[in-house]
Amino acid sequence: MIQLTRLNNHPLVVNSDLIKFVEQAPDTVITLVNGDKIVVRESAQDVLERVVQFRRSVLQGIMLWWDNRSALPPVLEGNGRPAGGK
């Protein structure tokens, strides 16, 4: 999710996975995969940077989890055995 600003200065949070493309002519128009259009104050470059920053933070979180997964206790099923175990 990225935080942007509508032209009327109201903040807006957008799910960056739903962005189809971003145009700048002269206002920045974000088109979502469902066809909705959002006009924002930020430049197309700024929107791109925020999307990249958000996705980078998500991937860093996944990498931290992956690196530390051995420190996590095993997930147990109802029978007291590790999930996926026989």
N, C-alpha and C positions, 0 to 999 in steps of 0.2 A: 504494500500500500504506500502511496506517495501523497504528500500533502501539497496542494496547489492553491491558487487564489483565483476566484472568478473575477470578471471585470468589475463587479460591484464591490470588490474587496472582501467578499465573504469567503472564508476558508472552505476547502473542499478536499476530501480524501478519495483517491481513485485507486481501484484495484489495477495495478500495472499489468497484470496478466490479461486484462480485457482490452488493452489498447491495441487497435489495429494499425493506425498510423497517426503521425503528428504533422500538421502543416503550419507554415508561418507565412501569412500573406494578407495584410500586415499583422493581424491578430493571430495568436496561436490557437489553432483549432485541433482538438483531439477527437478522433473518430474511434469509437469503440466497436468491438466485433459485432454487436447487435445493431449497429448503424447509428446509435445516438452520437450526437456531437456536443462537445463541451468547449467553450471558449474561455481561455485562462490568460492571466497577466504574464506568466512566466514565458520565456522564450522557448522555442523548440529544443534548443541546445540544453537549456536548464532542465526541461522535462526529461530529456534523454539522460542527463547526468543523474537525476534523482532516481530514475528507473534502474540504472546501472548500480548506483549506490545501494538501493534496496535489495536488489538481487545478490549483490556481493555480500551483504550482511546475512542474507538467508543462507547462502552457500557456506559462509564462515561458520554459522551455527551448526550446519550439517557436518562440516569437517571437525568441529570441536566435539560433537557427539560421537562421530566415528572414531576419533582418536582416543576418546575416553570410554568407549563402550565396554571394555574389559573391566572397568571399575564399577559398572552397574551390576546390581544383583540380577540373577536370571529371572525371567518371567515364568511363573509357575502356573500350570493348568490346575483344574479342580482336584486332580488326583495327586497333587504335590510333586509331580514330575515337571521338568523343564518343558516349556511349550515347544511343540514339534518333535519332542523326544518319543521314543517307543517304549 
